[in-house]
Amino acid sequence: MTLAPAQLLPQSQDADTLARIAIIGRGFTGLMTAIALLKAVHRPFHLVMFDPYPKIDGGESIGRPASGLLNSRVRDLSVDPAARDDFRHWLEANDGWRDRDQAVPGNVDHAFVPGEVFSAYAYQRFSEALRERADVMVQVRAESVAAIGRHSRGGLSVLSGEGDQARFDAVFLATGYGLREIAEGNAGPTGAREVQVIGGGVHAVDRALRLLAAGEASHVTLISASGFLPQPHAPSAVGAVSSDRPFPNTLRGAFRHLREAANRAALEGTGWQGIMNDFRLRARELWQGLTPEERRRFKRHVKPIYDSHRNRLPLGHYERLRRAIDSGAITVRKGKIERIATNGVLLSGAGGLQVLPADRTIDCRVRPTDLDSPLFRSLLSAQLARRDELDLGILVDGDGRVFSQTGAFEGLFAMGPLGLGSLPDIDLVPQIVVQAHAAADALGAWLAETASSKAAESRTR
Ligand SMILES: Cc1cc2nc3c(=O)[nH]c(=O)nc-3n(C[C@H](O)[C@H](O)[C@H](O)COP(=O)(O)OP(=O)(O)OC[C@H]3O[C@@H](n4cnc5c(N)ncnc54)[C@H](O)[C@@H]3O)c2cc1C
């Protein structure tokens, strides 16, 4: 799964004549963007992929063995939007999976697979797309990017953490949850008795269950800032279930509609998951119509509930979680972490500040985009990008295009979770796949337009 940079660099191309494209970040979003560019941009180009993390492996959250659980079903994980069953076909053709698959009851489409299996698939599709394009030069640089600005010769200037500066026609930001750490923080003693897991999402619950199953903890305190934990998936995949009533365009109206639809579904014995799936399909349109104040209210009061219903646990995991809570093996605490120390945390909750001692503390929170990092500070101070009003990331359109403060598109894209303030759900695999292909098409059209206006300009000179 690891590729040395030199293995990807064909020597036969003249780099100066090619369109130059950079992808910053080689997590799943960066890899997916590369696949889409290789498939959809039909002219030769030079692609440079920056990330200090030395491997290409399909992403931290997805590829890191410690992350374990992938909570999307096989049928939702194709990296090819035109072939929804591509991942299933890959699994069925894969010997290693077929052996494991004996353990999975039912239809493969409805199954959940470990993150490293999905990562191997995404990486294989990247290698295949690369092999198909002898006219594309790909260079992998194990460096961070410290700043982006405008280049004096036009286009964008990328400054690496090692001080090299290079010009690009287009740049895709795919920095997700920030720089990846190779070590996993406070590992603590093995066989620790009391372990704290910080986070209320799928990753935190999965980690807590695995600690107990492996005997690495005798008791886990799961610390969720909102007090919410993920809800369960339905036993098998359900589609979107829509209501015949008109969909409201205010936050209050939308949630009343959601509550009523879920109550009806409960009475009829159908689950709420189909209702939520329909709501998610409409969320982008609803979001665009909300006022800034409504969006802030959503972030403050509704987002934790929304997240706990969209990022769901496979049913088996959910039942194990309930059993662990009922037996006292897991205790859930609600509160804000003020400080993490070697022997526990300082928690502020309803009862005020409290020290919670532990033998080991594991932080499983998803880090939001750090707009104060040097890279984002450089973009904002050059007025190449604008932050969204919730400070969740930067403003993008549906194709991931970033518009400067004057409203111009200058070749900059922000992909995946970086656009969470503009596009709800853009942190999930199916949405990232669609966005990557839309962005690649938009880039292809923009490069063609730029080239023809340059040609027209030189003819009139
Ligand atoms: C535990 C977990 C499980 C998940 N499971 C699912 C699932 O089942 N289904 C689903 O749809 N979604 C799932 N997701 C969500 C989805 O996988 C992620 O939103 C998506 O993978 C984000 O990937 P990314 O590449 O944008 O970010 P990241 O994985 O954070 O990768 C960002 C990369 O950018 C690099 N980088 C950062 N800053 C710089 C810089 N300045 N210069 C150069 N490089 C930089 C980092 O080193 C890193 O490698 C899961 C997420 C988590 C956390």
The ligand as a Gaussian input file, in Angstrom:
#p B3LYP/6-31G(d) Opt

LIG

0 1
 C      -13.501000       6.815000      12.281000
 C      -14.205000       7.317000      11.079000
 C      -14.993000       6.442000      10.345000
 C      -15.652000       6.884000       9.209000
 N      -16.445000       6.033000       8.550000
 C      -17.116000       6.462000       7.479000
 C      -18.016000       5.617000       6.789000
 O      -18.225000       4.476000       7.143000
 N      -18.670000       6.092000       5.720000
 C      -18.496000       7.361000       5.285000
 O      -19.117000       7.741000       4.307000
 N      -17.657000       8.198000       5.922000
 C      -16.976000       7.779000       6.999000
 N      -16.153000       8.635000       7.658000
 C      -16.014000       9.983000       7.148000
 C      -15.069000      10.053000       5.962000
 O      -14.256000       8.958000       5.900000
 C      -14.172000      11.219000       6.119000
 O      -14.917000      12.393000       6.195000
 C      -13.236000      11.328000       4.957000
 O      -12.496000      10.149000       4.906000
 C      -12.368000      12.544000       5.111000
 O      -11.158000      12.304000       4.494000
 P      -10.186000      13.477000       4.171000
 O       -9.190000      12.929000       3.216000
 O      -10.935000      14.689000       3.749000
 O       -9.498000      13.877000       5.555000
 P       -8.349000      13.139000       6.391000
 O       -8.577000      11.695000       6.472000
 O       -8.228000      13.934000       7.662000
 O       -7.023000      13.370000       5.520000
 C       -6.446000      14.660000       5.379000
 C       -5.012000      14.479000       4.919000
 O       -4.478000      15.782000       4.657000
 C       -3.176000      15.874000       5.204000
 N       -2.905000      17.282000       5.505000
 C       -3.513000      18.055000       6.433000
 N       -2.979000      19.296000       6.419000
 C       -2.030000      19.296000       5.449000
 C       -1.114000      20.291000       4.963000
 N       -1.066000      21.555000       5.457000
 N       -0.259000      19.934000       3.955000
 C       -0.288000      18.672000       3.421000
 N       -1.115000      17.700000       3.867000
 C       -1.978000      18.011000       4.868000
 C       -3.202000      14.989000       6.448000
 O       -1.890000      14.562000       6.811000
 C       -4.109000      13.838000       5.997000
 O       -3.388000      12.777000       5.440000
 C      -15.498000       8.216000       8.788000
 C      -14.702000       9.107000       9.517000
 C      -14.076000       8.671000      10.674000
 C      -13.267000       9.656000      11.495000

